[in-house]
């Protein structure tokens, strides 16, 4: 005898059409198919009732009126234990489906209304994963950068997350699920393409606003290339302090922000971004914070801080991309990245914050602002526009002489000497090498 389950629902008569439509929505949203029987009790035994041509039309009309997006089912009559029952067979790929404007999910033999967060998750998956990450592109296997694929292979083998197999570019890409025949999928393009599919914009600002640039860079590449570029850029532009060991001989350089936290944040940014919208990844180094921004809002109904304080399973916007980064140990374990960032930063007394917008997610690390910090103000009274100009010029060309700076700024060499001395006193620049052959390092 048949039983109700996640694919089947029994109704005694067509007097329960409204309830049946709820089951149709629930089964479609769970399995994209299902079947409803009219003329069966809950235990699967027949329940005879009068069936006419208009009865079949009533079932078909109810589906048309109540289920959205529109569904074309098969309405038929079957015999079960010698009794005629109406069967409503349906399938559809346009998840999520609603019944009377509400959305449901099938759990065992029951229908439960979807929560807003569950509905959002289904809609994101349908809109993004099915229509984007696995979609075939016009790029072929030859467009996959050999150096990037080999570096991934070596890393995945060395960390033990990929079985030791002979290196074969096609087999590796196929195993990762980024090949359709001879063509790369969208995920494959983002991860491995040599045709520079993603843009990364990076900048250093003199203050806490996007006003005076000290440095600017724009680069293009695949995810692996840009992760390295972003981490390198941030590490190059943060401040480091030196601590001496107990023996007074050995030095230890300590970054103002833990490098492991920076790398984790950058990896998460590239792993969970949306790549179907033309928005750039962005790294901004401000005087008081470092911002890491990716296209696409935070892909979860929870807040980022929840992943630090609670054990929550992460929803992956890009499952293929995240899995690939995991295999080469760029991602330690799914959902642990944010917890690692907060833990490392708490230990280093670095505040972590975030901005979640409709089209972008930004994670920020705090840093001491030398422009306004009490210590800096007591010593030198802040920083002037003329000093900002010197910092900008030296950032672009560290080897500029006093004469070069005077020519570029329109100021006298005497003024330049005074400005450089002030910046050096404020510990914003440092002379490397001799006065004749050395250069200025912006700190």
Buried (B, 14 or more C-beta within 10 A) or exposed (E): EEEBEBEBBBBBBBEBBEEBBBBBBBBBBBEBEBBBBBBBEEEBEBBEBEBEEEBBEBBBEBBEEBBBEEBEBEBEEEEBEEBBBBBBBBBBEEBBBBBEEEBBBBEEBEBEBBEEEBBBBBEBBBEBBEEBBBBBBEBEBEBBBEEBBEBBBEBBBEEEEBEEEEEEBEEBBBBBBBBBEEBBBBBBBBBBBBEEBBBBBBBBBBBEEEEBBBBEEEBBBBBBBBBBBBBEBBBEBBEEEEEEEEEEEEEEEEBBBBEEBBBBBBBBBBBBBBBBEEBBBBBBBBBBBBBBBBBBBBBBBBEBEEBBEEEBEBBBBBBBBBBBBBBBEBBBEBBBBBBBBBBBBEEBEBEBEBEEEEEBBBBBBBBEBBBBBEEBEEEBEEBEEBBBBBBBBBBBEBEBBBEBBBEBBEBEBEBBEEBBEBBBEBBBBEEEEEEEEEBBEBB
